[in-house]
Amino acid sequence: MPGTGAPAVAVVGLPGVAVVRTPDALLVLSREAAQDVKTVVDRLRAAGREELL
């Protein structure tokens, strides 16, 4: 994200990995675990961390 001040992210030698970066969070996961993102979202909500969603 140019101009955000966030550090660059490089992933090398990790096949099947997805990287999602927003201004305030970084998510790295295997493509096989993509369906588990809902679990992470549910846990963040339960912990009252709506600002990360």
Residue pairs with C-beta under 8 A, 6 or more apart in sequence:
1 21
1 23
4 23
6 21
6 23
9 19
9 21
9 26
11 17
11 19
11 28
16 30
16 31
16 32
17 28
17 29
17 30
17 31
18 27
18 28
18 29
18 30
18 31
18 34
19 26
19 27
19 28
20 26
20 27
20 28
21 27
24 51
24 52
25 52
27 37
27 40
29 36
29 37
41 53
44 50
44 52
44 53
45 53
